[in-house]
Amino acid sequence: MTRFAFEHTYGRLPDRFFARVSPTPVASPRLIRLNEALATDLQLDAASLLSPEGAEIFAGNRIPDEAEPIAIAYAGHQFGQFVPQLGDGRAILLGELLDRRGIRRDVQLKGAGRTPFSRRGDGRATLGPVLREYLVSEAMAALGIPTTRALAAVVTGEMVPRETFLPGAVLTRVASSHIRIGTFQFFAARGDVEGLRALADHVIARHYPEAADKASPYLALLDAVIMALAALVAQWMSVGFIHGVMNTDNMSVAGETIDYGPCAFMDTYDPETVFSSIDHGGRYAYNNQAPIARWNLARLAETLLPLIADDQQQALPMAQKSIGTFDAHFEAAYLAAMRRKLGLFTQQEEDKALIKTLFATMARNGADFTLTFRALSQAAASQDAEDRLRSLFKDPADCDAWIAGWRQRLAQEPQDPMERQQAMRRVNPAYIPRNHRVEAVIAAAIGQNDFSPFEKLLSIVTDPYSDQPDFSHYMEPPAAHERVLQTFCGT
């Protein structure tokens, strides 16, 4: 059997942190995708994992000798309502691998069967959400945004009951860890201060070792997570990404994008865009993502109060001060990202207004988010390319004043136009996994057992900054009849 050099630092925490449980075998697993580059980075033998044995491992039918399967306990606020026990209801952590850089990575099977945390669920995943998570997480990685990764996907040979019967599948997910804000909430809800301390110490050692040397390590941990999530959400918004379900149990304390359920990239820019079928009030709309991240971090801060100081009256203002820094961290990260997208190398006070006016103009004119910034990249080096940019606006003349202001701002900097264009092309993707393309891939896989559209789209979106002239039609937004207005969790 292929050797996995698993370690189990989380599995060495007290038993109340998790449940030991083995995956439930499936009927006839078949490997549909192995991320060979990621397997190699994890120091695995990619060639051997392409075999039927690999399919057995990634389906949970065959457990590597070095694995110690567990389901992790956590709680969480779901759409603002606290649930004291959630946990991995369909995901099983096999263990941790050290990659080639010595970074510890979790390897988890998602859709591997029931666990003690499944409640009324069957613990299974269906093919559509597995393909969506594979595509979107790998696209995010290619965009340079911190994210969990997809190592493998298998079909199980079984049908899973949802609204109808759908093909079953299992995703092998890789993460820096699967520790969430909700993991801290699990122990706080039980008044388990020693559990909180053990968890915080584990997170500090694993993700933020510099916090250990601070005068208040647990306050330093909070500060580090605040900075990580502020930067992450700024990166999401810089590419038009909408997570869709930012519950506290879906927020990684490692600062990675995790739990790709009803996620999507917007086409036409609208700050109130919502895709999730269960987000009826727009709680997790595009423009609400930063305030929700701050709200979630406040819930984390609440759990850490007993560790920050013995006197809660002393701990509370310290934590509040830390949470108060979120907006500044987010704005700094967001403005830095937007300046890069606009080709600005220096900082000017009027940049905020320039950015705000661009988005207001895009919203009025139904401009496509991704295409607008890609067209700006071209226009940075050639005024002749402005026609493409203007064509994206319902009223092209409406954006002329903004373009004039942008050109005046660019004239204040010494960079060569070609240097600016090249820099902008490195941050303004040509290709994203547009929702209608993802749905078409899923339909082909489920309806025709045809995975070639999945492979093609995966290849395109994992090279997002290249022109790829043979696939230029994949850049285009959906026609009216192709628009996908809702996405689903798949649970």
BASE-827807 format. One record per residue (C-alpha): residue in one letter; residue number from 0; x, y, z. Coordinates in nm, 2 decimals. Layout:
# BASE-827807
A_NUM_X_Y_Z
...
***
This chain:
# BASE-827807
M_0_0.00_0.00_0.00
T_1_0.11_0.36_-0.08
R_2_0.28_0.50_0.23
F_3_0.14_0.81_0.39
A_4_0.38_0.94_0.65
F_5_0.10_1.07_0.87
E_6_0.15_1.25_1.20
H_7_-0.13_1.32_1.44
T_8_-0.07_1.63_1.65
Y_9_-0.45_1.71_1.67
G_10_-0.52_1.35_1.74
R_11_-0.29_1.37_2.05
L_12_-0.51_1.64_2.21
P_13_-0.77_1.51_2.47
D_14_-1.03_1.27_2.35
R_15_-1.31_1.53_2.39
F_16_-1.17_1.72_2.09
F_17_-1.28_1.45_1.84
A_18_-1.44_1.11_1.79
R_19_-1.24_0.82_1.65
V_20_-1.44_0.68_1.36
S_21_-1.35_0.50_1.03
P_22_-1.49_0.59_0.69
T_23_-1.78_0.38_0.57
P_24_-1.68_0.17_0.27
V_25_-1.85_0.24_-0.07
A_26_-1.96_0.00_-0.34
S_27_-1.72_0.06_-0.63
P_28_-1.49_0.36_-0.60
R_29_-1.34_0.51_-0.92
L_30_-1.09_0.79_-0.92
I_31_-1.20_1.08_-1.14
R_32_-0.92_1.32_-1.06
L_33_-0.59_1.32_-0.87
N_34_-0.40_1.64_-0.82
E_35_-0.06_1.50_-0.90
A_36_0.13_1.83_-0.83
L_37_-0.03_1.85_-0.49
A_38_0.04_1.48_-0.42
T_39_0.40_1.54_-0.51
D_40_0.42_1.85_-0.29
L_41_0.28_1.63_0.00
Q_42_0.57_1.39_-0.06
L_43_0.33_1.12_-0.19
D_44_0.39_0.87_-0.48
A_45_0.15_1.02_-0.73
A_46_0.20_0.74_-0.98
S_47_0.09_0.48_-0.74
L_48_-0.21_0.68_-0.63
L_49_-0.35_0.67_-0.99
S_50_-0.41_0.30_-0.94
P_51_-0.72_0.13_-0.82
E_52_-0.55_0.12_-0.48
G_53_-0.56_0.50_-0.48
A_54_-0.93_0.50_-0.55
E_55_-0.98_0.27_-0.25
I_56_-0.78_0.50_-0.03
F_57_-0.95_0.82_-0.14
A_58_-1.30_0.66_-0.10
G_59_-1.22_0.54_0.25
N_60_-1.24_0.17_0.16
R_61_-0.88_0.12_0.24
I_62_-0.72_0.30_0.54
P_63_-0.34_0.36_0.52
D_64_-0.16_0.19_0.80
E_65_-0.03_0.53_0.93
A_66_-0.38_0.69_0.95
E_67_-0.58_0.75_1.27
P_68_-0.92_0.86_1.14
I_69_-1.11_1.11_1.35
A_70_-1.41_1.35_1.32
I_71_-1.34_1.69_1.49
A_72_-1.59_1.84_1.73
Y_73_-1.69_2.20_1.69
A_74_-1.99_2.43_1.75
G_75_-2.09_2.75_1.56
H_76_-2.32_3.04_1.48
Q_77_-2.52_2.94_1.17
F_78_-2.69_3.25_1.02
G_79_-2.65_3.42_1.36
Q_80_-2.80_3.14_1.57
F_81_-2.57_2.95_1.80
V_82_-2.56_2.57_1.78
P_83_-2.35_2.42_2.06
Q_84_-2.26_2.10_1.89
L_85_-2.19_2.06_1.52
G_86_-1.87_1.88_1.43
D_87_-1.76_1.68_1.12
G_88_-2.08_1.52_1.02
R_89_-1.95_1.39_0.68
A_90_-1.57_1.45_0.70
I_91_-1.30_1.23_0.85
L_92_-0.94_1.35_0.91
L_93_-0.69_1.08_0.82
G_94_-0.39_1.26_0.96
E_95_-0.13_1.53_0.89
L_96_0.15_1.53_0.63
L_97_0.45_1.76_0.61
D_98_0.49_1.90_0.27
R_99_0.82_1.97_0.09
R_100_0.86_2.30_0.28
G_101_0.80_2.13_0.61
I_102_0.45_2.28_0.65
R_103_0.19_2.06_0.82
R_104_-0.12_1.98_0.62
D_105_-0.44_1.80_0.72
V_106_-0.57_1.53_0.48
Q_107_-0.94_1.48_0.51
L_108_-1.20_1.27_0.34
K_109_-1.52_1.47_0.28
G_110_-1.83_1.26_0.22
A_111_-1.68_0.95_0.38
G_112_-1.99_0.84_0.58
R_113_-2.16_0.90_0.91
T_114_-1.98_1.01_1.22
P_115_-2.11_1.08_1.58
F_116_-2.16_1.44_1.47
S_117_-2.38_1.36_1.16
R_118_-2.71_1.42_1.35
R_119_-2.98_1.32_1.09
G_120_-2.74_1.33_0.79
D_121_-2.61_1.04_0.59
G_122_-2.25_1.16_0.60
R_123_-2.22_1.14_0.22
A_124_-2.14_1.39_-0.05
T_125_-2.28_1.40_-0.40
L_126_-2.09_1.45_-0.72
G_127_-2.19_1.81_-0.80
P_128_-2.07_1.97_-0.48
V_129_-1.74_1.77_-0.50
L_130_-1.67_1.89_-0.85
R_131_-1.76_2.25_-0.75
E_132_-1.53_2.25_-0.45
Y_133_-1.25_2.09_-0.65
L_134_-1.28_2.35_-0.92
V_135_-1.32_2.66_-0.71
S_136_-1.06_2.57_-0.44
E_137_-0.80_2.50_-0.71
A_138_-0.90_2.82_-0.89
M_139_-0.85_3.01_-0.57
A_140_-0.51_2.86_-0.51
A_141_-0.41_2.96_-0.87
L_142_-0.54_3.31_-0.80
G_143_-0.30_3.32_-0.50
I_144_-0.57_3.33_-0.23
P_145_-0.52_3.12_0.08
T_146_-0.75_2.81_0.06
T_147_-0.80_2.45_0.13
R_148_-0.69_2.23_-0.17
A_149_-0.84_1.94_-0.35
L_150_-0.61_1.63_-0.36
A_151_-0.85_1.38_-0.52
A_152_-1.21_1.31_-0.62
V_153_-1.37_0.97_-0.65
V_154_-1.72_0.85_-0.74
T_155_-1.85_0.59_-0.51
G_156_-2.07_0.38_-0.74
E_157_-2.36_0.45_-0.51
M_158_-2.66_0.69_-0.54
V_159_-2.72_0.94_-0.26
P_160_-3.08_1.05_-0.17
R_161_-3.13_1.43_-0.18
E_162_-3.42_1.59_-0.36
T_163_-3.36_1.31_-0.60
F_164_-3.10_1.04_-0.62
L_165_-2.76_1.17_-0.72
P_166_-2.42_1.00_-0.78
G_167_-2.21_0.98_-0.46
A_168_-1.86_1.11_-0.44
V_169_-1.58_1.17_-0.19
L_170_-1.34_1.47_-0.20
T_171_-1.00_1.45_-0.04
R_172_-0.93_1.79_0.10
V_173_-0.60_1.93_0.22
A_174_-0.58_2.22_0.47
S_175_-0.33_2.39_0.69
S_176_-0.58_2.27_0.96
H_177_-0.95_2.23_1.00
I_178_-0.97_2.43_1.32
R_179_-1.25_2.69_1.30
I_180_-1.38_2.97_1.52
G_181_-1.65_2.72_1.60
T_182_-1.39_2.48_1.74
F_183_-1.32_2.74_2.01
Q_184_-1.69_2.79_2.06
F_185_-1.74_2.42_2.13
F_186_-1.52_2.44_2.44
A_187_-1.64_2.79_2.55
A_188_-2.00_2.67_2.54
R_189_-1.91_2.40_2.79
G_190_-1.71_2.62_3.02
D_191_-1.41_2.40_2.94
V_192_-1.13_2.65_3.00
E_193_-0.86_2.38_3.00
G_194_-0.99_2.26_2.66
L_195_-0.98_2.62_2.53
R_196_-0.62_2.65_2.66
A_197_-0.51_2.33_2.50
L_198_-0.67_2.43_2.17
A_199_-0.52_2.78_2.17
D_200_-0.18_2.64_2.25
H_201_-0.21_2.40_1.96
V_202_-0.31_2.68_1.72
I_203_-0.03_2.90_1.84
A_204_0.22_2.63_1.79
R_205_0.09_2.53_1.46
H_206_-0.01_2.85_1.29
Y_207_0.12_3.15_1.49
P_208_0.43_3.05_1.68
E_209_0.54_3.42_1.71
A_210_0.24_3.47_1.95
A_211_0.40_3.24_2.21
D_212_0.67_3.50_2.28
K_213_0.43_3.79_2.34
A_214_0.34_3.92_2.69
S_215_-0.02_3.80_2.63
P_216_0.00_3.50_2.39
Y_217_-0.37_3.45_2.37
L_218_-0.44_3.82_2.29
A_219_-0.16_3.79_2.03
L_220_-0.34_3.48_1.89
L_221_-0.66_3.68_1.85
D_222_-0.47_3.97_1.68
A_223_-0.30_3.72_1.44
V_224_-0.64_3.57_1.34
I_225_-0.79_3.91_1.30
M_226_-0.51_4.01_1.06
A_227_-0.53_3.68_0.87
L_228_-0.91_3.69_0.81
A_229_-0.91_4.07_0.73
A_230_-0.65_4.00_0.46
L_231_-0.84_3.69_0.33
V_232_-1.18_3.87_0.29
A_233_-1.01_4.16_0.12
Q_234_-0.86_3.91_-0.13
W_235_-1.20_3.75_-0.18
M_236_-1.36_4.08_-0.26
S_237_-1.08_4.18_-0.50
V_238_-1.18_3.90_-0.73
G_239_-1.55_3.92_-0.69
F_240_-1.58_3.60_-0.48
I_241_-1.87_3.54_-0.25
H_242_-1.83_3.26_0.01
G_243_-2.20_3.23_0.06
V_244_-2.21_3.08_0.41
M_245_-1.98_3.26_0.65
N_246_-2.10_3.08_0.96
T_247_-1.84_3.07_1.25
D_248_-1.80_2.70_1.19
N_249_-1.70_2.78_0.83
M_250_-1.42_3.03_0.92
S_251_-1.07_2.88_0.96
V_252_-0.85_3.03_1.22
A_253_-0.56_2.96_0.99
G_254_-0.69_3.23_0.75
E_255_-0.77_2.99_0.47
T_256_-1.09_2.98_0.26
I_257_-1.27_2.67_0.38
D_258_-1.60_2.50_0.32
Y_259_-1.70_2.57_-0.04
G_260_-2.07_2.52_-0.04
P_261_-2.29_2.78_-0.21
C_262_-1.99_2.99_-0.32
A_263_-1.96_3.17_-0.65
F_264_-1.79_3.45_-0.84
M_265_-2.01_3.74_-0.94
D_266_-2.05_3.83_-1.31
T_267_-2.22_4.17_-1.32
Y_268_-2.10_4.38_-1.04
D_269_-2.36_4.44_-0.77
P_270_-2.25_4.48_-0.41
E_271_-2.57_4.31_-0.28
T_272_-2.51_4.00_-0.48
V_273_-2.62_3.67_-0.31
F_274_-2.60_3.33_-0.46
S_275_-2.67_3.10_-0.16
S_276_-3.02_2.94_-0.18
I_277_-3.05_2.95_0.20
D_278_-2.93_3.31_0.25
H_279_-3.28_3.47_0.23
G_280_-3.19_3.79_0.40
G_281_-2.86_3.86_0.23
R_282_-2.66_3.81_0.55
Y_283_-2.36_3.68_0.35
A_284_-2.39_3.91_0.04
Y_285_-2.08_4.03_-0.13
N_286_-2.07_4.37_0.05
N_287_-2.15_4.21_0.39
Q_288_-1.84_3.98_0.40
A_289_-1.61_4.22_0.59
P_290_-1.87_4.31_0.86
I_291_-1.96_3.94_0.90
A_292_-1.59_3.85_0.94
R_293_-1.56_4.11_1.21
W_294_-1.87_3.97_1.38
N_295_-1.73_3.62_1.37
L_296_-1.40_3.74_1.51
A_297_-1.59_3.90_1.80
R_298_-1.73_3.55_1.88
L_299_-1.38_3.42_1.88
A_300_-1.27_3.69_2.11
E_301_-1.55_3.60_2.35
T_302_-1.42_3.24_2.38
L_303_-1.06_3.37_2.45
L_304_-1.16_3.60_2.74
P_305_-1.08_3.35_3.02
L_306_-0.73_3.30_2.87
I_307_-0.65_3.66_2.80
A_308_-0.68_3.76_3.17
D_309_-0.81_3.60_3.49
D_310_-1.01_3.91_3.55
Q_311_-1.29_3.92_3.29
Q_312_-1.33_4.30_3.35
Q_313_-0.97_4.34_3.24
A_314_-0.99_4.09_2.95
L_315_-1.30_4.24_2.79
P_316_-1.16_4.59_2.69
M_317_-0.84_4.42_2.57
A_318_-1.03_4.20_2.34
Q_319_-1.26_4.48_2.23
K_320_-0.96_4.69_2.14
S_321_-0.82_4.41_1.92
I_322_-1.16_4.36_1.74
G_323_-1.16_4.74_1.69
T_324_-0.85_4.70_1.47
F_325_-1.03_4.48_1.21
D_326_-1.17_4.76_1.00
A_327_-0.82_4.93_0.96
H_328_-0.66_4.59_0.88
F_329_-0.93_4.51_0.62
E_330_-0.92_4.86_0.46
A_331_-0.54_4.85_0.43
A_332_-0.55_4.51_0.27
Y_333_-0.84_4.60_0.04
L_334_-0.69_4.93_-0.07
A_335_-0.36_4.76_-0.14
A_336_-0.53_4.50_-0.35
M_337_-0.74_4.75_-0.54
R_338_-0.44_4.97_-0.60
R_339_-0.26_4.68_-0.76
K_340_-0.56_4.60_-0.97
L_341_-0.57_4.97_-1.09
G_342_-0.20_4.97_-1.16
L_343_-0.11_5.21_-0.88
F_344_0.23_5.17_-0.72
T_345_0.20_5.46_-0.47
Q_346_-0.06_5.56_-0.22
Q_347_-0.26_5.88_-0.26
E_348_-0.55_5.99_-0.04
E_349_-0.78_6.03_-0.34
D_350_-0.74_5.66_-0.43
K_351_-1.03_5.57_-0.22
A_352_-1.26_5.80_-0.41
L_353_-1.12_5.67_-0.74
I_354_-1.20_5.31_-0.64
K_355_-1.54_5.40_-0.50
T_356_-1.64_5.59_-0.81
L_357_-1.53_5.30_-1.04
F_358_-1.75_5.05_-0.85
A_359_-2.05_5.29_-0.85
T_360_-2.01_5.34_-1.23
M_361_-1.98_4.96_-1.28
A_362_-2.30_4.90_-1.07
R_363_-2.50_5.16_-1.26
N_364_-2.39_5.02_-1.60
G_365_-2.41_4.64_-1.53
A_366_-2.04_4.60_-1.60
D_367_-1.88_4.26_-1.55
F_368_-1.64_4.25_-1.25
T_369_-1.37_4.03_-1.40
L_370_-1.38_4.17_-1.75
T_371_-1.37_4.53_-1.64
F_372_-1.04_4.48_-1.45
R_373_-0.89_4.27_-1.72
A_374_-0.97_4.54_-1.98
L_375_-0.82_4.80_-1.75
S_376_-0.50_4.59_-1.76
Q_377_-0.49_4.63_-2.14
A_378_-0.59_5.00_-2.13
A_379_-0.30_5.07_-1.90
A_380_-0.05_5.04_-2.18
S_381_-0.27_5.15_-2.47
Q_382_-0.54_5.41_-2.51
D_383_-0.66_5.21_-2.81
A_384_-0.77_4.94_-2.57
E_385_-1.02_5.17_-2.40
D_386_-1.29_5.08_-2.65
R_387_-1.30_4.73_-2.50
L_388_-1.33_4.87_-2.16
R_389_-1.60_5.12_-2.26
S_390_-1.80_4.84_-2.43
L_391_-1.85_4.67_-2.10
F_392_-2.07_4.96_-1.97
K_393_-2.43_5.01_-2.08
D_394_-2.35_5.38_-2.13
P_395_-1.99_5.39_-2.24
A_396_-1.98_5.77_-2.19
D_397_-2.06_5.72_-1.83
C_398_-1.72_5.57_-1.76
D_399_-1.53_5.83_-1.96
A_400_-1.49_6.07_-1.67
W_401_-1.36_5.80_-1.45
I_402_-1.11_5.69_-1.72
A_403_-0.99_6.05_-1.75
G_404_-0.94_6.06_-1.37
W_405_-0.76_5.73_-1.37
R_406_-0.52_5.84_-1.64
Q_407_-0.44_6.16_-1.45
R_408_-0.37_5.94_-1.14
L_409_-0.14_5.71_-1.35
A_410_0.05_6.02_-1.48
Q_411_0.16_6.09_-1.12
E_412_0.38_5.78_-1.12
P_413_0.70_5.71_-1.30
Q_414_0.63_5.35_-1.41
D_415_0.66_5.25_-1.77
P_416_0.32_5.17_-1.92
M_417_0.43_4.81_-2.01
E_418_0.56_4.76_-1.66
R_419_0.23_4.87_-1.53
Q_420_0.03_4.65_-1.76
Q_421_0.24_4.34_-1.68
A_422_0.19_4.41_-1.31
M_423_-0.19_4.45_-1.35
R_424_-0.22_4.13_-1.56
R_425_-0.07_3.94_-1.27
V_426_-0.35_4.04_-1.04
N_427_-0.65_4.08_-1.27
P_428_-0.75_3.73_-1.39
A_429_-0.89_3.66_-1.74
Y_430_-1.05_3.34_-1.62
I_431_-1.26_3.26_-1.31
P_432_-1.48_2.95_-1.26
R_433_-1.80_3.13_-1.37
N_434_-2.11_2.98_-1.22
H_435_-2.27_2.88_-1.55
R_436_-1.95_2.70_-1.66
V_437_-1.94_2.51_-1.33
E_438_-2.30_2.41_-1.36
A_439_-2.24_2.29_-1.72
V_440_-1.95_2.08_-1.60
I_441_-2.16_1.92_-1.33
A_442_-2.45_1.85_-1.57
A_443_-2.22_1.67_-1.81
A_444_-2.07_1.46_-1.53
I_445_-2.40_1.36_-1.38
G_446_-2.60_1.34_-1.70
Q_447_-2.36_1.19_-1.94
N_448_-2.08_1.05_-1.71
D_449_-1.86_1.29_-1.91
F_450_-1.57_1.44_-1.71
S_451_-1.39_1.60_-2.01
P_452_-1.57_1.94_-1.96
F_453_-1.45_1.93_-1.59
E_454_-1.10_1.86_-1.70
K_455_-1.10_2.14_-1.95
L_456_-1.25_2.40_-1.71
L_457_-1.01_2.29_-1.44
S_458_-0.71_2.34_-1.68
I_459_-0.84_2.69_-1.78
V_460_-0.91_2.83_-1.43
T_461_-0.59_2.71_-1.28
D_462_-0.40_2.93_-1.53
P_463_-0.61_3.24_-1.47
Y_464_-0.38_3.52_-1.56
S_465_-0.28_3.39_-1.91
D_466_-0.47_3.49_-2.23
Q_467_-0.53_3.13_-2.35
P_468_-0.66_3.25_-2.69
D_469_-0.80_2.91_-2.78
F_470_-1.04_2.94_-2.48
S_471_-1.12_3.31_-2.49
H_472_-1.49_3.23_-2.49
Y_473_-1.45_3.10_-2.13
M_474_-1.38_3.46_-2.03
E_475_-1.73_3.57_-2.13
P_476_-2.02_3.62_-1.88
P_477_-2.33_3.41_-1.92
A_478_-2.60_3.49_-2.17
A_479_-2.94_3.57_-2.02
H_480_-3.06_3.21_-2.05
E_481_-2.73_3.07_-1.89
R_482_-2.74_3.28_-1.57
V_483_-2.72_3.08_-1.25
L_484_-2.89_3.28_-0.97
Q_485_-2.87_3.03_-0.69
T_486_-2.61_2.79_-0.55
F_487_-2.67_2.51_-0.30
C_488_-2.48_2.37_0.00
G_489_-2.51_2.01_-0.12
T_490_-2.56_1.87_0.23
***
